[in-house]
Amino acid sequence: MVQKTSKLALGLMTFSGACLLIACKANVAPPAEPPIVPVASVGPATLQNNVVLSAEFEPFQDVDVMAKVAGYVRTIRVDIGSHVKTGDVLAVLEVPEINDDLQKAKAGVAAAQANIVTAQAAVQRAEAGADIAHLSYQRIHDVATKNQGLVPRQDVDVARSRDAEAVAQLASAKSMLQAAQESKSAADAEYARAGAMMQYATIRAPFDGIVTKRYANTGSMIQAGISSQTQAMPLVRLAQYDVLRLTLPVPVTDAAGVREGQPVDVTVANPSRLIQGKIARYAGSVEMATRTMDTQVDVPNADGSLLPGMYAQVHLHLADRPDVLSVPIDAVDGLGSSVEQAYTVRNGVVRIVQVTTGIQTATRLEVLTGLRAGDQVIVGRHTGLSDGEQVHAQQATYESDAAHS
């Protein structure tokens, strides 16, 4: 009986041990499969860095024409829509005080001229007197020298003093003549100033253009545009339409590639057309608030079919690189920073390499250093991947589609 009980206990222990061993084997996890990562091949491609920006047409020049002098509008010869040429009369002001100043300045010139004539006559008289006084002194001096005692010493001294007095009078007359000439110059300058102010009463067009606004009418009081104490009213607003401007806010990432004379394509929606143009000028500095650089394109508009305020799309051709080494743009981390890196797959192992990039398009990126043609790079998110990790590379979807197309 005891022997049967022992055999039964031994059997139960053996069965329990076998169950424990089977349970332990069931709890051991199988080895994890390497993660599948999408990859793309490094290869040559032709990259074009084109930037498309929207802009609004602006007049090449657009100014409020002000008056230099204050006065009443006697006549105004233009209205909204008037086409004018450089120098055309826009309006004439009535300024009576300027006429008075002009007549006064003219009289001042005549008086200064008369003073010059008087001073010149005085110089001639002084020269004649100086000649006679000098001859008289010279004769008396010669006689007194040859025949001592014949001429009293006092007469010789009187002749010498008259000679010196005549020289002084001549110098004074010449000084008066110079003063009269200077007065004449001042009078001429005043007359020229009054004449210039009189010309300012006639307001002319500063350039070829179209009158877009008219602020004044006949009889309106126009104040001088140089006055800082009042709100001077302009006469008209003049705009130049034969050439229009497009001001483009080029992003800071593309600002370094802008050059004067670069070709651009200007697309206008209404009426639909494509205009070839060039970059005319650029600011050369980036606005800190917007991180853009103002770049201007001049568009000819001789027929006037384009109007300020119309929108246009401008295609900037910043770079053209044929057959350069490139990768998809999402294959590189840290674009624009000092550390740019790509995740490559070599023999099923992740290797992180430092790269240097060039131009970029909407989908691809030029690689200057760090990668070779045929390398496999991981595209998309790189979070959780580390250098030396085992992975299973699978061709990215868009790369496969491109290969079959």
C-alpha positions in Angstrom: 0.0 0.0 0.0 2.8 2.4 0.9 4.7 1.5 -2.3 1.6 2.4 -4.4 1.2 5.7 -2.7 4.9 6.6 -3.4 4.5 5.7 -7.0 1.4 7.9 -7.3 3.2 10.9 -5.6 6.2 10.5 -7.9 3.9 10.5 -10.9 2.1 13.6 -9.8 5.4 15.4 -9.3 6.6 14.4 -12.7 3.4 15.6 -14.3 3.6 18.9 -12.4 7.2 19.5 -13.5 6.2 18.8 -17.1 3.4 21.3 -16.9 5.7 24.0 -15.4 8.2 23.5 -18.2 5.5 23.8 -20.9 4.2 27.0 -19.2 7.6 28.6 -19.0 8.2 27.8 -22.7 4.9 29.4 -23.6 5.8 32.7 -21.8 9.1 33.2 -23.8 8.4 35.9 -26.5 9.7 35.1 -30.0 12.5 37.4 -31.4 11.1 40.8 -32.8 11.2 41.4 -36.5 13.3 44.4 -37.8 11.0 47.5 -38.5 10.1 48.2 -42.1 11.4 51.6 -43.3 10.6 53.3 -46.6 13.8 54.1 -48.6 14.6 56.0 -51.8 17.6 55.8 -54.0 20.1 58.7 -54.3 20.4 59.5 -58.0 20.8 62.3 -60.6 18.0 64.7 -61.5 17.5 68.0 -63.1 16.4 70.5 -60.5 14.9 73.9 -61.1 14.3 76.3 -58.3 11.2 78.2 -59.3 9.3 80.4 -56.9 5.7 81.4 -57.7 4.6 84.7 -56.0 1.5 86.8 -56.3 1.8 90.6 -56.7 -0.3 93.6 -57.6 0.4 96.0 -60.4 1.5 99.4 -59.3 2.1 102.6 -61.3 5.8 103.1 -62.0 5.4 106.6 -60.5 2.5 107.9 -58.6 2.6 111.4 -57.0 0.4 114.2 -55.7 1.4 117.3 -57.6 1.7 120.2 -55.1 2.2 123.9 -55.6 5.5 125.6 -54.7 3.7 128.9 -53.9 0.4 129.7 -52.4 -2.3 131.3 -54.6 -5.7 131.0 -56.2 -6.3 128.7 -59.1 -6.8 130.9 -62.1 -7.2 128.1 -64.6 -6.9 124.3 -64.4 -6.5 122.5 -67.7 -6.8 118.8 -66.8 -9.3 116.5 -65.2 -9.5 112.8 -64.3 -8.3 110.6 -67.1 -6.3 113.4 -68.9 -3.1 112.2 -70.5 -0.3 114.6 -70.2 3.3 114.8 -71.3 6.3 116.1 -69.3 6.1 119.9 -69.1 2.5 120.2 -70.0 0.6 122.9 -68.0 -1.7 121.5 -65.4 -2.9 124.7 -63.8 -2.0 128.4 -63.4 -2.2 130.2 -60.1 -3.1 133.8 -59.4 -0.4 135.2 -57.1 -0.5 139.1 -57.1 2.3 139.5 -54.5 4.7 137.6 -56.7 4.0 140.1 -59.5 4.8 142.9 -57.2 8.0 141.3 -56.0 9.0 140.8 -59.6 8.5 144.4 -60.5 10.3 145.5 -57.4 13.2 143.2 -58.2 13.3 144.6 -61.8 13.4 148.1 -60.5 16.2 147.1 -58.1 18.2 145.8 -61.1 17.8 149.1 -63.0 18.8 151.1 -59.9 21.9 148.9 -59.4 22.8 149.4 -63.1 22.5 153.2 -62.7 24.7 153.1 -59.6 27.3 151.2 -61.6 27.3 153.9 -64.3 27.6 156.6 -61.7 30.5 154.8 -60.0 32.2 154.2 -63.4 32.1 158.0 -64.1 33.4 158.7 -60.6 36.4 156.3 -61.3 37.1 158.1 -64.6 37.1 161.5 -62.9 39.3 160.2 -60.1 41.7 158.7 -62.7 41.9 162.1 -64.5 42.4 164.0 -61.3 45.1 161.5 -60.2 46.9 161.9 -63.5 46.9 165.7 -63.3 48.0 165.7 -59.7 50.8 163.3 -60.4 52.0 165.3 -63.5 51.9 168.6 -61.5 53.9 167.1 -58.7 56.4 165.5 -61.0 57.0 168.8 -62.8 57.4 170.8 -59.7 59.7 168.2 -58.2 61.9 168.1 -61.4 62.2 171.9 -61.4 63.0 172.0 -57.7 65.6 169.3 -58.1 67.4 171.0 -61.1 67.1 174.6 -59.8 67.3 174.5 -56.1 65.8 177.5 -54.4 63.7 178.5 -57.5 60.6 176.7 -56.2 59.6 177.1 -52.6 59.7 173.9 -50.6 56.1 174.4 -49.5 54.8 174.3 -53.1 56.6 170.9 -53.6 55.0 169.5 -50.4 51.5 170.8 -51.5 51.9 169.1 -54.9 53.0 165.9 -53.3 50.0 165.8 -50.9 47.6 166.6 -53.8 49.1 163.7 -55.7 48.6 161.3 -52.7 45.0 162.7 -52.2 44.2 162.0 -55.9 45.5 158.4 -55.6 43.3 157.9 -52.5 40.2 159.3 -54.3 40.8 157.0 -57.2 41.0 154.0 -54.8 37.8 155.1 -53.2 36.1 155.5 -56.5 37.1 152.0 -57.6 35.8 150.6 -54.3 32.5 152.3 -54.9 32.4 150.8 -58.3 33.0 147.3 -56.9 30.3 147.9 -54.3 27.8 148.9 -57.1 28.7 145.8 -59.1 28.1 143.6 -56.1 24.7 145.4 -55.5 23.9 144.7 -59.2 24.7 141.0 -58.6 22.4 140.9 -55.6 19.7 142.7 -57.5 20.0 140.2 -60.4 19.8 137.3 -58.0 16.6 138.8 -56.4 15.1 139.3 -59.8 15.9 135.7 -60.8 14.4 134.5 -57.5 11.2 136.5 -58.2 11.1 135.2 -61.7 11.5 131.6 -60.5 8.7 132.1 -58.0 6.6 133.5 -60.8 7.3 130.4 -62.9 6.1 128.3 -59.9 2.7 129.8 -60.3 2.4 127.8 -63.5 2.2 124.1 -62.5 3.5 121.6 -65.0 3.5 117.8 -65.3 6.7 116.3 -63.9 6.5 113.2 -66.2 4.3 111.5 -68.8 1.2 110.1 -67.1 -2.5 110.1 -66.5 -4.4 112.3 -64.0 -6.1 109.9 -61.6 -7.5 112.5 -59.1 -8.3 116.2 -59.2 -8.4 117.9 -55.9 -8.9 121.6 -56.9 -11.2 123.7 -59.1 -11.0 127.2 -60.5 -10.9 129.7 -57.6 -9.6 127.2 -55.1 -7.0 128.4 -52.6 -3.9 126.3 -52.9 -1.3 126.5 -50.2 2.4 126.1 -50.7 3.4 122.4 -50.6 6.6 123.3 -48.6 4.5 124.6 -45.7 4.9 122.5 -42.5 2.3 124.3 -40.5 -0.7 123.6 -42.6 -2.3 120.7 -44.5 -1.4 121.8 -48.0 -3.9 120.5 -50.6 -2.5 119.0 -53.8 -3.7 120.1 -57.2 -3.9 116.7 -58.9 -2.6 113.1 -58.6 -0.5 112.0 -61.5 0.4 108.3 -62.3 2.7 106.8 -64.9 1.0 103.8 -66.5 3.1 103.1 -69.6 5.3 101.0 -67.3 4.0 99.2 -64.2 5.8 97.8 -61.2 5.3 94.4 -59.5 6.8 94.2 -56.0 7.5 90.6 -55.0 8.0 89.5 -51.4 10.8 86.9 -52.0 11.2 84.6 -49.0 14.4 84.7 -47.1 15.3 81.2 -48.2 15.3 82.3 -51.8 16.6 85.9 -51.4 20.2 85.0 -51.9 19.4 83.6 -55.4 17.9 86.9 -56.7 19.9 88.7 -59.3 19.2 91.8 -61.4 18.2 90.8 -64.9 16.9 87.3 -64.0 14.1 86.3 -66.3 10.5 86.0 -64.9 7.2 84.9 -66.3 4.3 87.1 -65.5 0.9 85.5 -65.8 -2.2 87.8 -65.9 -5.6 86.2 -65.5 -7.8 88.9 -67.1 -7.2 89.2 -70.0 -5.3 85.9 -69.9 -1.7 86.4 -71.1 1.9 85.5 -70.4 4.4 88.3 -70.3 8.2 87.8 -70.3 10.1 90.1 -68.0 13.2 90.6 -65.9 14.0 91.6 -62.4 14.7 95.3 -62.5 15.8 95.9 -58.9 15.8 94.4 -55.4 16.2 95.8 -51.9 19.3 93.8 -51.0 18.1 93.3 -47.4 15.5 91.2 -45.7 12.6 92.8 -43.8 12.8 91.4 -40.2 9.1 91.5 -39.7 8.1 89.5 -42.7 11.4 87.7 -43.5 11.1 88.6 -47.1 13.0 90.8 -49.5 11.2 93.3 -51.8 12.0 92.6 -55.5 10.6 94.6 -58.3 9.8 93.7 -61.9 9.0 96.4 -64.5 6.2 95.4 -67.0 5.8 97.5 -70.2 2.2 98.7 -70.6 2.3 100.8 -73.8 -1.2 99.9 -74.8 -2.6 100.5 -71.4 -4.4 97.2 -71.2 -2.9 96.5 -67.7 -4.3 98.6 -64.8 -2.9 99.2 -61.4 -4.5 97.0 -58.8 -4.7 94.0 -61.1 -3.1 90.8 -59.7 -0.5 88.7 -61.5 1.4 85.5 -60.7 5.2 85.8 -61.2 7.4 82.8 -61.7 11.0 83.4 -60.6 13.6 81.2 -62.2 16.2 81.3 -59.5 18.4 78.3 -60.4 18.6 75.5 -63.0 20.8 72.5 -62.1 20.9 69.6 -64.7 22.0 66.1 -63.6 22.8 66.8 -60.0 22.8 64.2 -57.1 19.4 64.5 -55.4 17.1 62.9 -52.8 13.5 63.4 -51.8 13.2 66.5 -49.6 11.9 64.4 -46.6 15.1 62.3 -46.6 17.2 65.0 -44.9 16.7 66.2 -41.3 17.7 69.7 -40.1 17.3 71.5 -43.4 18.7 75.1 -43.2 20.6 74.4 -39.9 24.2 73.8 -39.3 23.7 70.1 -38.9 21.9 68.4 -41.8 21.8 64.6 -41.8 20.4 61.7 -43.7 19.5 58.1 -42.5 21.0 55.5 -44.9 20.4 51.8 -45.0 23.5 49.6 -45.7 23.2 45.9 -45.4 20.1 46.2 -43.4 21.7 48.5 -40.8 20.9 52.2 -40.3 23.8 54.6 -40.7 23.4 58.3 -39.9 25.6 60.5 -42.1 26.2 64.3 -42.3 25.2 65.9 -45.6 25.5 69.2 -47.3 22.6 70.4 -49.4 22.1 72.8 -52.3 19.0 74.0 -54.0 15.6 72.5 -53.3 12.4 72.2 -55.2 9.0 71.2 -54.0 9.8 67.5 -53.9 13.6 67.0 -54.2 16.8 68.3 -52.8 20.3 68.6 -54.2 23.0 66.8 -52.2 26.5 68.2 -52.4 28.4 66.0 -49.9 27.8 63.0 -47.7 26.0 60.6 -50.1 26.8 58.7 -53.3 24.7 57.6 -56.3 22.8 54.4 -55.5 22.7 54.9 -51.7 19.5 54.0 -50.0 18.1 56.8 -47.7 15.2 56.5 -45.3 12.4 59.0 -46.2 9.6 60.3 -44.0 9.8 60.3 -40.2 13.1 59.3 -38.6 11.8 59.3 -35.0 12.9 56.3 -33.0 15.6 55.2 -35.4 19.2 55.0 -34.2 22.6 54.5 -35.8 23.4 50.7 -36.1 19.8 49.6 -35.8 18.6 46.6 -37.9 15.8 47.5 -40.3 14.1 46.0 -43.3 14.2 48.5 -46.2 11.3 48.8 -48.5 11.1 51.0 -51.6 8.9 54.1 -50.9 5.6 54.2 -52.6 6.2 57.3 -54.7 9.6 55.9 -55.7 8.0 52.6 -56.9 5.4 54.5 -58.8 8.1 56.6 -60.5 10.0 53.5 -61.4 6.9 51.9 -63.1 5.8 55.0 -64.9 
